[in-house]
Amino acid sequence: MPGHAESIPSIVRRAAASSGTDPGLLEGYLEILREVRRTGRSLTRKEHDDRRLLGRRAAEHDVPLRTLVDVYLGATRLAWTDLPVGDRPPRHDVTAAVLRAANEAVVALADGYEDAQRSAIRAEEAQRREFVDDLLHGADPGRLAERAGRFGLHLVAHHVVAVVRGDPPFTDASEHTYGVAEAVRARLGGGTGVLVATKEGLLVCVVQSTDGTALYEHLRAAVGHERP
């Protein structure tokens, strides 16, 4: 049987290749499993934190969460037969220890992954708010036109702007705000330029259209009020 230094890199390469992912996302994981098999211990705080950071890295590089989980479970399966336990028989339940460690690692990865997604959403919301502020206050048209493309808008076209007051007020972190924004986008269709953002408790919708009446009807259906 190959030694630790040879077997671990080999397992990492095989697991990463089977999922088409960066081997670096498994950094340190098989060393953890080797210790867990030998001692039966749980993951340390640092090992949890390291998995969270790798989960964030995966999200930032657009690696799907299911792919990340798949590569970790695949590495766990390969390591089960290839990593040596030691010279003496273990005094703990090896199966339970390894499964617990794999579970802890995957949970930490998912936490980091979700943190990265929330950060990306907050950053996008901030950019959206800033764009709406500049748009409504008449910032430099050239720069506005450049930035509008990020949100699917073409400022040379006609647009309708609608401002919706809600109870409770609209905030970025609200599930209500998210639900209304998604309903508006769905009703307007993917091919229509539409920007939805919040400003001082209001929901601001900028839509590439000339039909204000139609936008009003879509908003009334999405918000669920008779007179939004």
Secondary structure, DSSP 8 states (H G I E B T S, - for coil): ---HHHHHHHHHHHHHHHHT--GGGGTTHHHHHHHHHHH-----HHHHHHHHHHHHHHHHTT--HHHHHHHHHHHHHHHHHHS---SS--SS-HHHHHHHHHHHHHHHHHHHHHHHHHHHHHHHHHHHHHHHHHHHTT--HHHHHHHHGGGT--TTS-EEEEEEE-SS---TT-HHHHHHHHHHHHHH-TTS-EEEEEETTEEEEEEE-S-HHHHHHHHHHHH--S--
